[in-house]
């Protein structure tokens, strides 16, 4: 059982505190994604788990063992970086087996492990090629294969797909998900892309300024965000946050908590409606046709811009006056501190 437990983890660089008391429980076999904006501390937290950075405070347990002072090579983890970091003068076979060779694993055992990893990642036809003869996606698979041959207890991924083009990212995303299903190994994955987080994770950890903002399943975070930050970070396009005018309802039949000062509405929970049934009116400033849906940018009478997903029918013209209806059962209310109420 390879459980990863973080208790009050802190990291300082000089007088600057980057990680500010993180508590986290990662179960054996879970796929956990750290997500957040640039500078939130997600990669630093991953490096603390790997042993590449020294922990300033708190306790880190891997597989029930306190590993604060255990070197990276003895933690039972393998890390896949954003850069492939392949040796250009070595073949795919030798790149994948290099770490085993350094640890003096017998040649027959190295060959067996490399062969098994190559079969898992469909790399057999490429074993005798050099990195310069591979595509970006193939190089990333080799980097993952190099991690697999070490039989780690925990896989750590630091934005491994950020160097790939959009189509290849989607393909590699599905390959990583399939790999987790086959290996059933604990995986911790860092990304700034919330779509990657939503599609890959069993559990998402949203980080902000070195602290955990919220932890939950993708559906938990999407349907029940605890703060405005999470509400707008998770979901694409992001949630609309609108002030409550004089405490009045945003939709007929909606019950507004007494402490709420703003309301959140996801673009798919708004629709074009009749003016008599709506408190939201404005002008269309932009209509983005994506094929499956049209994303409308509506400037409300109060000056705020509201995003609306239109699933069918012709989009109103730019400058057209529209009224919006919100689903009263899908509203999110927040107080002055940005906390859900």
N, C-alpha and C positions, 0 to 999 in steps of 0.2 A: 504494500500500500504506500503510494508516494503522495502524501498530502503535504501541501506547502502552507505554512502558517506564519503570518507576519504580525508581530505584536509591537505597536508603538514605534515603528521603524522611522528613523530620522536620518537625514543626510545633510551635512554642512560642507560648503566649500569656503573655508575661511570663516568670515562672520555672516555669510549669506546662507540661510537655510532653504534648501531646495525641496526636500521631502519632510513634511511636518506632522509626524505622528500617524503613520498609516497602519491600520489594523485590517487584516484580510485573512480569510479562510478559504483556501483552494483545495477542493476535494480531489481524491485520486481519480484520474481519468477525465477530469473536467477540461473543457476548452474555454479558457478565460481570456478575454480581450481587455487590455488597457486602452482607453480612448480618451482623447481630450485635445485641446488646442495646443499649438506649438508653445513650448516653455512650461507646460503644466507639470512636468516631472515624470512622464510615463517611461521614457527610455532610461532615465536615471534609476528608476525603481527596478526595471528589468536588469540593469547592470549590477545593482545591489544583490539581487537574487542569484545572478550568475557568479558573483564573486569578483567581477572586474572592477568594482568600486568597494571601498571600505565603508561599513555601516557606522554612522556616528552615534546612534542610539537605538535602543529597542532590541528585539530578538527575532531571528529568522530561523525557522525550523523546516527542514526538508526530510520527509520520511521519518518524522519523530525525533530527528537529531538536531541539536542546536549547532548551526553552521557558521555563526558570525566570524569565527577565526579559522574556518576550514578553507584551504585554498580552492580556487575554481576547479582545478583538475580533479579534486576528490569530492565534489558535490553531487556527482551523478547527473549533471545537466549538460545539454548541448545547445549552442546558440547559433542561429542563422541570422546573418547580418543583412542590412540593406544593400551593401556592396557584396558581390559574390565572393571576393577574396580567393580566387582560384590561382594556383601556380601556373603561369602561362607555358612553362617548359615541360609540364607533366600532362599525361593523358588523363582522360576522365577516370579511368581505372585507378591510376596512381594518385590522383587528387582525392578520390574517395577513400583510398586506403592509407593515405599519408599519416593520419593521426595514429592509426593502429601500428604502423611501422615504427613511429617514434616511441610508442609504448612497448616495442619489441614483441608484438603479437606474432606467433609463427606464421610463415607465408601461407600455409594451407588454410589456416583459420581466417587470415585476411582475405584470401580469395573467396572463401565461402560467404563471408559477411558482405563483401562487395557485390558478389553475384546475387545474393538475396535482396539487397537494397536496390540494385539495378532492375531486378524483376518487378519489385514493388512500384518503382517510379517509371517503368518502361524506358529504361536507359540502355538496355543490352546492345542495340545497334550502334550506340555512340561511345562505347567503352574505350575504343582505341583512337578516338579523336582528341584533338587539343582544344582548349577553351576558345581559341580564335575561330574555330570551325563550327561553333555552336551559336544558336540564337539566344536572346536574352532569357526566354523562358526555360530553355534547355540548361543554361548555366545555373539558373536558380534551382532547378531540380537536382543538379549535381551538388550544389551547396547543401541542399536538404539531405541528399544521399550521404554526404560526408558526415552529417550529424547522425543519421540513422545507424550507420555501421558501428558507432560507439555504444549502441544499446543503452541510451541514457534513460534515467527515470523521469526526467522532465525535459521537454523541448521548449526553448525560448526563441521567439521570432521577433526581430526588431525591424518593423516596416519592410518586410522582404519583397513586397510587390511594387514599391514606390518608383522603381526605375523602369517599369514595364509600361507598354502602351495600354490603352483602355481595354481593347479586346483581349489581350494576353492576360491582363489582370483578372478579368472575369474567369478565364480558363484556369489560371493557376489557383484562384480562390476555390474553385470546385475541386481541384486536385488536392489541396491542403485539407479540405473538409473530408474528402474520401480517405486520405492518409490517416487522419485521426480516427475515423471509423474502423480502419483495418488494424491499427496499432493499439488503440484504446489506452494511449499514454497521456499523462498530464501535459497539456500544452498551454503556454502563456504567450500571448501575441500582442504586440504593440502596433497601433496604427492611429493616424489622425483622421482616417476615412471612416465615418460612421456607417456607411453602407457595408464596408468590410466587417465592421464590428457586428452589425445586425445579422448578416448572413452566416457568419462563422461561429459565433459565440454560443456556448451554453449559458455563460454568465458574463455580463459586461461590467467593468469597473470604470466609471466616469471620474476622471481626475481634473482638478482645477487648482492652480496655484499650490501644488504639492500636497493637496488634501483630497480625500475621497469624497466626491459630491454625492454619489449614489451607486449602489450595487444591486444588480437584479438581472433577470432574464431580459432578452430583447423586448419581449412583449410587455413586461413589467415597466420598463423604462419608457416605452412608447405610449402605453395607455395610462400610466400613473406616475408621471414625473413629479419629484418632490420639490423641485425648484424651477424657476424660470430658466436658469442656465441649462439644466438638463432638458427641459421642454423644448428649447430652441436648438440645442446641439444635436439631439437625437431626432431624426426625421428629415427627409429631403423631398420637397422644399420644407423649410423650417416652419414651426408653429407661429401663427400670428398672435402677438400680445397687444391687447388694446386696453386703454383706460376705461373704467366704468364711469360713465357720465352721470354724476349726481347719484351714484348708487343704483341707477335704473337697470332694468333687465336688458340683456343683450339679445335675447330671443324670447318670444311668447312662451310662457309656461316655465321659464327657467327660474330656479330658486337660487338666489345670490346670498352667500354667507355674509354675515354682518361685518367681518374684518377684511373682506376682499376689496382691493382697490383696482385690480386689473383682471382681465379674463384672457385665457388662451384658447384659440380655435385653430385646429389643423386645417390646411387648405382643402382637404377632401371632405371636410364636414361643413363646408359652406357651399351654397348653391345660389344660382340666380333665381330670384323670387319676385313676388308681387309687392309693390311698395306698401300696400295696406297691411302686409303681414311682417314687415321688417323694420328694424330700427337702424339698419346699416345701409347707407346710400352713398354713392360716389360715381366717379368717372373712370372708365377704362383708359389706362395710360400705356399699356403694352399687353399684347397677346402673343405668347410663345407656344407655337404648335410643335409638339414633340412626336406626333404620330398617334399614340394611344390616347393622349389627353392634350388639352390646351391649358396652359398656365396663364391665368389672367392677373395682371397687376392693377389693382383698383385703388385709386386715391379717394379715400373717404372724405366726407364733408368736413370732418375735424382736422384733416391734413395728414393723417396716418395712411401708409400704404398697406394694403391687405392683399394677400395672395389667395387665389381661388383656383381649384382644379375643376375644370369643366370636362366631363367624361364623354359627352356626345353633343351633337348638334353644332351648327355654325357659331363661331365666336362673335360676340358683339364687336363692332368697329371701334377703333381708337377714338376716344373722346365721347363715346356713348354713355349716357346716364344709365346706371344700373342700380337695382336694389338687391341686397343679399339676405339670404335666410340661413341661420345657423341651426344645426341640430341641437336642441336644448339638452339632450342626454349626453352630448360629447363635449361639454364645456369644461375648462380647467380654470379654477380661480386661485389667485395669489394675493398675499398680503403685502405690506410695505417693505418687508425684508426679502421679498421674492420667494417666500415659502408657500407651498401649496396649502390651501385651506378647504 
